[in-house]
Amino acid sequence: MKELKARILADGQCLPGGVLKVDGFINHQMDPTLMKTMAEELVRRFADSEINKILTVEASGIAPAIMVGYLLNLPVVFAKKKQPSTMSDVWVTEVFSFTKQHTCTLCVGREFLQPDDKVLFVDDFLANGHASMAFMELIKQAGAELVGMGFLIEKSFQKGGTLLRNSGIHVESLAIIESLDNCEIKFKE
Ligand code: 5GP
C-alpha cells in the first residue's frame, strides 16, 4: 500500500536486530487517517471472506483491529497478555514476544471466542509468526475457524509469512519489508 510505504520511508527508524520503529504513526503516536486507510485496504483484501469477529492482541494490534471492526460492523476481541484475577474461564496459551524477547501468557475469555466464530486476526507486525501461531492455538482451543490474518507490516526476512502461507492461511500484509540491512529499508516489490 503506497501511503504506508511512503510513511515508513519518511518516519520509520531501523533499530539493531531487524526491528523497525514506527512510534510516530502506529506504535505510540497514532495517525488515525492512515489507520483508517489501512483498515479499508484490509477490508478490501478480505472482501470475499465470511468473517464475524476480529481478533488481535494488546496493545499495538488494537488500533488497526478496531478500525477494521468498525468498518465491518463486527466485534473486536483483544487477547490479554496477563490473565486478570476477574477472568477465570479463558482460552490460554504462551507467546514469545519478538520485541520484548520474553515469553508471556495470552488469554481470551471463552465467552468471546466460540466454536461458531469465523475469525480475522489483525496485528501491526508479522515477524517470526509467534503471535500468529499463539492465536492459531487459541482459535483451535475454542474450536473456531481462522478465516485469515491481516498485518500492517510484514518483515519477509523473518520466517512468519512463509510459515503461515505454507500452512494454507490467507495472509495479507500492507507493506512487506524485504530487508533492513545496514539500516536501509527495502520493500518487496
Ligand atoms: P512475531 O510474533 O510475528 O514474531 O512478531 C510480531 C509481534 O512482535 C507484533 O505483534 C509486534 O508487536 C512485534 N514486532 C515484531 N517485529 C517488530 C518490529 O520490527 N517493530 C515493531 N514495532 N514491533 C515488532
Residues whose N, C-alpha, C, O or C-beta is under 5 A from the ligand:
A	BS01	5GP	G18 V19 L20 K21 V22 N27 S60 F96 F98 T99 D123 F125 L126 A127 N128 G129 H130 A131 S132 G160
